């Protein structure tokens, strides 16, 4: 039994402090603090994404709520969301805990939408482009970056965008397909394509950047699909379009399936 306890403590100590510590030091540590090691680090709390874009919204016409799941990626420990804080204060963005208040406990593998939802609100009071960062439990390394545009009036730029379906692709292989963005209006269209966050999606954009599309002309954008797992993939790709009357966000959808 003693040998089993020592083995268990060595294993937990490896999880806590890395696996390069000799067993003699583990035993000394055990004798110093007792039988129970400290809890595993609660850095297992993770936002579903590090980026949240509200796109375009009219000034003082209300607000826009988006649900942002927060996960407990640990399969062992229950963790707790005790606070959410904005880097710049809640001047243009707010949050709410739908279904209660803090603390929000998360069982191993649980996400906030199971019982309590975390909702983030964009409420522009003036025209402009706004940024902020939301931290969980005061941890500046655990965040979601927020962005939104607003103006008093906007007429959507006239354009068409084709969605892409890559079909079935073997995991680890890549395929690249084009989509066409056409300016169907009578004014020049300024197009901004943002690169997708690395390591967060199976899709990538080769042609991200800024372009001017004349009336009746089009821009071809190449999208690459590299499935990492055997599953269905879907991603909304954001475009920012500025015509003669303002700036707004538009999206098109890319889908594909990873196969063995």
N, C-alpha and C positions, 0 to 999 in steps of 0.2 A: 504493500500500500504506500509506504514512504517513497519507494522508487517511482510509483505512478504519479504521486503528487509532485515530486521533483521534475518529472518529465513534463507534466502539465504546466508547471510554473515556468520552465524553460521555454515551452512553446509560446505562452502568453507574453513572456518577456521579449521573445523574438518579434512578435507582432507589434509590441509597444516601442522597442528601442533598436530594431534591426537585429539581424541574425549573426553578428560578428562578435558577440560577447561570450567569453569562455564560461562553461558551466560552473566553475569555481566562483566566478563573480556573481552569477545568478544566485547561487546558494548563499553567498554573503549578503546579497541584497534581500533575499527571502528572510534570513535570520534578523536582519535589521528592521524590516517593516512588518513582519508577520507572514501568515500564509497567503493572504490575498494580494494580488498585484493591482496596480491602479487600473481604472477603466480605460478602454480603448478610446483613442482620440475621437472627438465628435466632429472632426472635419468631414465626416461622412455626409453632412448636409450639403446638398448641391442644388442650385437652380437648374431648371430644365434646359436653359440656354443662357449664354452670357450676353445675348443681344436681343433687345426688344424694340421694334420700330413701329410707331403708331401711324407713320405716314402723314398725310395732310388732313388738317381739321380746321374748320371755320372758327374764328374768334368769337367767344362768348355765345356760342349756340348750344352749350351743354358740355358734356365731357364724354370721353371714350374709355371704357373699361376693358382690360384684357386680363384673362386669367393666366397666372404664371405659376405652374406647379413647382414645388420644391420637394426633392427626393431625399430619403434616407437610404444611401447606397450600401450601408452596412447590413450584413446578413446575421449579425450577432446582437448589436446593441440598440436599445431604444434611445433616441436623441430628442432634443427639444429646441424648437425655434422660440427664442425668448424675445427677440427684437428685430426690427427692420429699420434701417436708417439711411437717409439720403445724404450724399456727399455735399450737395449744395442747398440742403434744406428743401422742404416740400413747397417750392415756389410754383412749379408748373406740373409736377407729378405728385400723386398721392398713392397710398395703398390702403387696403381694407382687408380684414380677416372676416370673410363671409362665414357665418355660423358660429361666431364666438370672438375671442380675443386671445392675447398671449397669456401663458405659453401655449405653443402648439406641439404636443408630443407626437413623434413619428415612430411607429414600431419598425423593426427590421424590415427593409424592403418597401416600406410604405411611402406614399406620396400625399401631399396636402389635400388633393382633391377627394381623398377617401372620406374625410369628415369635415375638415375646415379648408375652404378655398382661399388662396391668396390672390387678390385682385389689385392690379396696378392701374391707376387712372391718369390720363393726360387731359389737363384742363387749361388750355391756353387762354390768357386774358388779354394778350397783346399779339400783334403780328410778329413773326420771326421764326428762327430755327432754334430749338431748345435741346439741351443735353443734360443728363444727370446720371448718377450711378447709385444703385441701391445695394446696400450691404446687409448680409444676414448675420445676426449676433455680433455686430461690430467688427467682423473679420473683413479687412480690406482686400484680402485675396479671394474672397468668396462673394461674387457680385454679379449683377446684371446691368449692362450699359443701356440707357434709355435714350430715345431720340424721337423728335416730333417736329412737324412744321405747322404753321398756322398763318392765316391771312384773313382779311375781312371779306374778300370775294375771290372766287376762282371759277373759271370755266374750264372744264376738263379738256386737255389737249386731245385732238383727234388722232387716234392711232389704232392699229390692229397688231396683235401679237399672237403667234401660233404656239400652242402648247406642244410639248414633246413627250412621246412615249417611246422609251428605248427598247421595250419588250424584255425578253429573257436573255440575261448575260451571265456567263459563268463567273463565279466569285474569283476576284483577283485580276480578271481581264478588264479591258477598257474599250469604250466605243465613244466616238465623238459625232454629234449631229448638230445641224444648224437650225436656228429659228429666225424668222424674218419679222422685223419691227418696221412697220410702214407708217409714214406720216400722211394721214388722210385729210389733214386740214389745209388751210390756206396760208399759214405762217410757219416760219422755221421752227423746228422742234429741237430743243437741246436735250440730249439723252445722257443720263449718268447711270452707269451700270456698276454696282458695288460687287466686289469680290465676295464669295461666300466664306464664312469663318472656317479656317483650316481645322481638319480633324473632327468636324461636327456633322459632316454630310458626305454622301458618296458622290456628290455632283461638284463640278468645278467649272468656272467660266474662263475661257481663254481670252475673251475680248472685253474684259472689264475696263472702264475708263469713261471719258466724256466724248460725245460726238454731236455734230449738228446734222439733222436730217431735213433736207429741203422739202417743201410741199410736193407730194406725189412720189417722193423717193423713199428708199428703205435702207435699213442697216441689217446685215446678217450677223448674228451672234452665234458662236460655237460653244456648245455645252458638252462636257465630258462626263460620262457615267462610269464609275469604278465600284461595283458592289463589293462590300466587305464581308457580308454575311448572306446566308440563304434566307431571303425574306423579300417582301414588297417594299419599295421605296417611293416616297413622294415628297416633293419640296416645292414651296412657293418661292420663286426668285423675284426679288424686288428691283424695280426700275424707277428712276426718278426722272420725270418729264417736265421740262419748262417750256411753255409756249408763250404767246404774247400776253396772256392774261394771268399767269401765275405758275406755281409749281405744285405738283401733286405726285402721289405715289401710284404706281400701277404694278401688277404682278402677273406672271404667267407660271404655269405649273409644269414641272418635269416629273415623270414617273418611270419606273423600271423595276425589274425583278432580278434578284440574285439567285442563281441556280447552282447546284453542285457541279 
